[in-house]
Amino acid sequence: MDSADLLDLLGNANRRRILQLLAHKPCYVTEISEYLGVSPKAVIDHLEKLEAAGLVESRVDEKRRKYFHIARNLRLEVNVSPYEFGTKSAYPASAVDVTTCRYVSIETAVTDGDDGDADTTELARQLDRLQDLETELSMAQRWVHGRLTEVMEALTEQLAGEDSRLLSDVLSALAAGSGTVDELSRRVEAPPEVVAEALHRLAEEGVVVHDGDEWRLPD
Amino acid sequence: MDSADLLDLLGNANRRRILQLLAHKPCYVTEISEYLGVSPKAVIDHLEKLEAAGLVESRVDEKRRKYFHIARNLRLEVNVSPYEFGTKSAYPASAVDVTTCRYVSIETAVTDGDDGDADTTELARQLDRLQDLETELSMAQRWVHGRLTEVMEALTEQLAGEDSRLLSDVLSALAAGSGTVDELSRRVEAPPEVVAEALHRLAEEGVVVHDGDEWRLPD
């Protein structure tokens, strides 16, 4: 899927809301329809477009209910400036991970922000280096994006059981910063009592700790 | 402008084509309409939407012709994975440049791709570090994007004259990699004879060199 197709898909607010929901948990049509306040017919139409693009897949559970989930791992970057309108979409390839250190420790000689007296040749060289830097940073982010997904997968697997997804989400929310039950509840969009129970279960396993009301990952 | 508004705007192929055109050079309505094969009325409608969002601006030249150009410098990033649907848009702030080295030389301890025997606590920590890394890379990219625009501006200024924009575009295309006149002509979307003349003028100033048919920036 190229950037144009992806932008066409993401240019619709309801499709974005469906993806937000599915990133949270796999859902069936009625669920999505009720959550969005949109007719099942419209939801099916959006899901068909997302499926056709390979962004979403479905599987049928033992009760013969069809669940949809996000199938793809991808990143889109758009740059807009008076001199540029560039779009780039890419799939994170874990195959690039061996070389990652190279991307992140790239030359930063271009970082002196002063071009007051740079001549044209020097500016052209800076342009060259900045374009390389942009490419390398983009590669590094593709790698990070791929690794994040792998770690989330591994977490979900380790926290096996019915609510492994919720536990992983709570951990992911904590990874973004410590917080109280109420704050974490807003971050994972789940009721406070559910989040509180998840935190206590994770604390029993030593995966999270708390200082008073503040929950965090152990140091 | 938030990511949702930006995605709504970019979800339209003709608006994307208008932005592509304006990134190349400021244009007036009839020009855009002819280039796109779209009615002037439709072009005006798209331009109004882009102007309302602050993405595009216009100015009137001495012949009272209204030229449109891209007004904003911004970046949009979208991450899609089974666990995430995240969009982020940001304006590159040159104010962050002093701290840039920090972002680019970030800790890469997370880069061992092997979580075969990582326990839950270790995975949660990796998640934390990866999220930090993602944020820092994103900041570094905003900075690069801002610097690229500044360098293009400085170049356009130095190559003063009627076709300074074309000369800058040719330099930018060369910065992305050496090439023959025909290749560069495709990259900047200008006729080969125009590009050849630009290259010879740049060569006179020592800004570009060539080995046979291959043009490049000097080492």
Interface residues (C-beta under 8 A of the other chain):
Chain A: A4 L6 L7 D8 L10 G11 N12 A13 R16 L19 Q20 L22 A23 L55 H69 I70 A71 R72 N73 L74 R75 L76 E77 V78 N79 V80 S81 P82 Y83 E84 F85 T87 S94 D97 V98 T100 C101 V104 S105 I106 T108 V110 T111 G113 D115 A118 D119 T120 T121 L123 A124 R125 Q126 L127 D128 L130 Q131 L133 E134 L137 S138 A140 Q141 V144 H145 R147 L148 T149 E150 V151 M152 E153 A154 L155 Q158 L159 S168 L171 S172 L174 A175 A176 E205 G206 V207 V208 L217 P218
Chain B: A4 L6 L7 D8 L10 G11 N12 A13 R16 L19 Q20 L22 A23 L55 H69 I70 A71 R72 N73 L74 R75 L76 E77 V78 N79 V80 S81 P82 Y83 E84 F85 T87 S94 D97 V98 T100 C101 V104 S105 I106 T108 V110 T111 G113 D115 A118 D119 T120 T121 L123 A124 R125 Q126 L127 D128 L130 Q131 L133 E134 L137 S138 A140 Q141 V144 H145 R147 L148 T149 E150 V151 M152 E153 A154 L155 Q158 L159 S168 L171 S172 L174 A175 A176 E205 G206 V207 V208 L217 P218
